[in-house]
Amino acid sequence: MLKPNHDPFALAQELSGYHFIDGELIAAQSGETFPVLNPATGQTVGQAAAGDSRDVDEAVASAVHAQRDWASKPARERGKIVAECGRLLNEHVEELGRLVALESGKALRTESRVEASILADSFIYFGGLASELKGETIPYNTTSLTMTIREPVGVVGAIIPWNVPMYLMALKIAPALVAGNSVVVKSAEETPLCCLRVCQLLNQILPKGLFNILSGDGPVCGGPLAEHPDVAKISFTGSVETGRIIHRAAAEKLVPVTLELGGKSPMIVMSDADLDRAVAGAITGVRFTRQGQSCTAASRIFVHSSLIDTFVDQMAEAVDKMVMGDPLDEETDIGTIVSPAQFDRVKTYVNLAKSDPAGTVRECATLPTDEHLKTGLFVQPAIITGLSNDHKVAKEEIFGPVTCVIPFETYAEAIHMANDSEYGLAATIWTQDLSVAMRAVHELEAGFVQVNQNVVVQPMLPYGGVKTSGIGKEASLDSMLEHFTHRKTIIINMN
Ligand code: ADP
């Protein structure tokens, strides 16, 4: 068994230049690689294999082969193996936390270690669900046995993003494997090595070929995976733009697809809200510790006009106390933006808000001054007031530590603004009045609504959006049954 390696720099070197196909680390057929950066310093820390359609063909062929045997194992046996994967990952939490911190810039203590831990937990959770892959009997007539059974779909193609790469990958592969499928993953360009390591670790337990992973450019490697004729289901998390491309590829082949796309999630703070709790909830909700790089980030906060000044002051004061620094440093609350392209994008939106005479941008916390972090992709958290809900900054997904705080007078006005968005992923409402909360729960157009709290996605809760935020749910028993199996109807004539 591989021993945990707590030196992420050494581990990144060790894993450099590989896919993982059919039980082994293997270079891209092109022989090409691309650099993996440490966004805290801008330095190259490793290389990733630059996959293309040839690697996709090899990975899918291996997955087709592995799936047949796997599907014929009793479901509980599959579940036990997947739960075993979770226990193995638990022994590597520190290692994986450090590696994802290095690649993504997410602080180890507040984010990266937490991700590694929930990654392990997801495998244990889904492993335990194996015996829920049940069918039903249907009263058709007295001379036949009529029933349904659940069968795996076959090879699942999973295309994943960089913000919570290992956990979002787990929400696809753990249920897919328990349900009897094999999986080929295309990792995100920014964070290939942590996902490669997960694959390498799990391949010590899983039959070879069952879980293969490729790295590479989206259109060059992800495109052929989505289009591959032997990929029977595509599960995608990423931007709306790419989601449309994936959906078209699935439509062409007529295969099912799950799409987890963007968000511009509202948080509503009513006049009777517990202010301290709401402020703390806003800080968690905007995901400042993840530099706001979350689809569910509370990027629009609607606060009753009677509270807004105090709310913003308290929020800014609390964010000011957060420590920005080296993601691998235990003191750090907030690390860096993931990539230069994303850094430029966030800056463009902040500058747009600054250039609007109506806007006030409160930049909080202090940029690190350490010499080795001078070229790091650090962006100060920004709390923006004065802009309306239809301003570009309040409307478009920024995926940065930026939130717009907007006043309202009436409940109806707040709900109207919250729903006035192309997205519908998550929403929260903060109030002491349960009847108002209950009404909002029904009226908010979102797939995930919380009252007086803002927790992150959990393995057992269905998660997914409406409108352009996506199609289908991930996590939970339902996701395993609905998205990774199909029902077969059987009639046995007893006459
Ligand atoms: P982001 O802008 O957040 O990186 P993307 O949607 O571009 O979001 O990326 C999410 C994932 O989709 C990544 O793994 C990326 O490589 C992949 N991807 C991007 N474009 C395509 C495409 N045309 N076909 C398949 N996968 C793609």
Boltz pocket constraint, residues with backbone or C-beta under 6 A from the ligand:
constraints:
  - pocket:
      binder: B
      contacts: [[A, 159], [A, 160], [A, 161], [A, 162], [A, 186], [A, 187], [A, 188], [A, 189], [A, 216], [A, 217], [A, 218], [A, 219], [A, 221], [A, 222], [A, 223], [A, 226], [A, 237], [A, 238], [A, 239], [A, 240], [A, 241], [A, 242], [A, 243], [A, 245], [A, 246]]
      max_distance: 6.0
